[in-house]
Amino acid sequence: MFINNLDPVAVTIFNIDIRWYSLAYIFGLILAIQFGKFLIKKNNFFNFNLNILDEYLPFAIIGIILGGRLGYVFFYDLNFFIQNPINIFFIWEGGMSFHGGLVGIIIISIFFAKKNNLEFYKFTDLLSLITPIGLFLGRLANFINSELIGIPTSVPWSVIFIKVDNLPRHPSQLYEALLEGILLFLLLNIIFKFKKIKGLISSCFLIFYSIFRIFSEQFRLPDEQIGYIFNMISMGTLLSLIMLITGVFLLKYAKNN
């Protein structure tokens, strides 16, 4: 059993707190871009300018923040934000949705691909290969912050998040870091090594992420303001099911092409 009393603040400089969550976003983007450049250099499949990801970075940040925040507002706590609309802008208080961020990235990528005359599905294939890096670091930051905690358990590797309560819980953030970060990264890059088909990696990302997320949700405490939908599934599971179906349709498109 591990007792989580980790400080969410990594370092304080001139009375400014630098949080692990912010560092996860920053280093996630930096590492992902560098790996993306490596893939562009190594594979003729990606006939992109080497600096295309540098140009895409500000668009990605906009897509992630707007999509992630609005996704949280509409999917997870709409009643609260209707009554307190100004709080929508208080991002530092927490509240970001992966599925909303994904929608934001897709929309901004469509615009960016048209603007730069890129093959959209090849570009999203590249993004899919590098995204698990950021997901891995983000889930580690969730663990440090004692957020998105797991359900109570008696397993030997349980964690007590003393900032929340004294119950031993599943470290669901670490489950997601391993599955949505490391395993997803390995699977997608292995598939890409042997099968370079436009849209294939994008569809595999949607499918595998959804499966891993649905599995992890079984060990994760649902959001308090929502609970279980139909007393059966969490919001994360429902959104991942939609994502899974979308991935299956995209996979059929990739095979047909």
Residue pairs with C-beta under 8 A, 6 or more apart in sequence:
1 156
1 157
1 158
1 159
1 160
1 168
2 157
2 158
2 159
2 160
2 171
3 159
3 160
3 162
4 143
4 146
4 159
4 160
4 161
4 162
4 163
5 162
5 163
6 143
6 144
6 146
7 144
8 19
8 20
8 21
8 144
8 145
8 146
9 17
9 18
9 19
9 20
10 18
10 19
10 20
10 23
11 18
12 18
19 141
20 140
20 141
20 144
20 145
21 138
21 141
21 142
21 144
21 145
23 141
24 134
24 137
24 138
24 140
24 141
25 134
25 137
25 138
27 137
28 133
28 134
28 135
28 136
28 137
28 138
29 57
29 60
29 61
29 134
31 133
31 134
31 137
32 130
32 131
32 133
32 134
33 53
33 54
33 57
33 130
35 129
35 130
35 133
36 53
36 126
36 127
36 129
36 130
37 50
37 53
39 46
39 126
39 129
39 130
40 46
40 48
40 50
40 52
40 53
40 126
41 50
43 196
45 122
45 196
46 122
46 125
46 126
47 122
48 118
48 122
48 123
48 126
52 116
52 118
53 126
55 116
56 109
56 112
59 108
59 109
59 111
59 112
60 105
60 108
62 104
62 108
63 101
63 104
63 105
63 106
63 107
63 108
63 109
64 101
64 104
64 105
65 91
65 104
66 104
67 97
67 100
67 101
67 102
67 103
67 104
67 105
67 107
67 108
68 96
68 97
68 98
68 100
68 101
68 104
69 88
69 91
69 95
69 96
69 97
69 100
70 88
70 100
70 104
71 96
71 97
71 98
71 99
71 100
71 101
71 103
71 104
72 95
72 96
72 97
72 100
73 81
73 88
73 95
74 100
75 97
75 99
75 100
75 235
75 239
76 95
76 97
76 223
76 225
76 226
76 235
77 95
77 223
77 225
77 226
79 225
80 87
80 225
81 87
81 88
87 93
94 147
97 239
98 135
98 213
99 236
99 239
99 240
99 243
102 243
105 127
106 124
109 120
109 123
109 124
109 127
110 120
112 118
112 123
113 119
113 120
113 123
114 120
119 198
121 198
121 199
121 202
121 254
122 198
124 199
124 202
125 192
125 198
125 199
125 200
125 201
125 202
127 202
128 188
128 201
128 202
128 204
128 205
129 188
129 189
129 192
129 201
131 205
132 180
132 181
132 182
132 184
132 185
132 188
133 181
133 185
135 176
135 177
135 180
135 181
135 184
136 177
136 180
136 181
136 182
136 185
137 181
139 173
139 174
139 176
139 177
139 180
139 181
140 173
140 174
140 177
142 148
142 173
142 176
143 171
143 173
143 174
143 177
146 161
146 163
146 164
147 173
148 172
148 173
148 220
148 221
149 161
149 164
149 169
149 172
149 173
149 220
149 221
150 159
150 169
150 170
150 171
150 172
150 173
150 175
150 219
150 220
150 221
151 169
151 170
151 172
151 219
151 220
151 221
152 167
152 168
152 169
153 168
153 169
153 170
153 219
154 168
155 170
157 171
158 168
158 169
158 170
158 171
159 168
159 169
159 170
159 171
160 166
160 167
160 168
160 169
161 169
169 221
170 219
170 220
172 216
172 219
172 220
172 221
175 215
175 216
175 219
176 212
176 213
176 216
176 220
179 212
179 215
179 216
180 209
180 212
180 213
180 216
183 212
184 205
184 208
184 209
184 212
187 204
187 208
188 201
188 204
188 205
188 208
191 200
191 201
191 204
192 200
192 201
197 254
197 255
197 257
198 254
198 257
199 250
199 251
199 253
199 254
199 257
200 251
200 254
202 250
202 254
203 247
203 248
203 250
203 251
203 253
203 254
204 247
204 251
205 247
206 243
206 244
206 246
206 247
206 250
207 244
207 247
207 248
207 251
209 240
209 243
210 240
210 241
210 243
210 244
210 247
211 244
213 236
213 237
213 240
213 243
214 237
214 240
214 241
214 244
217 233
217 234
217 236
217 237
217 240
220 234
220 236
222 228
222 234
222 235
222 236
223 234
223 235
226 234
226 235
228 234
229 235
229 238
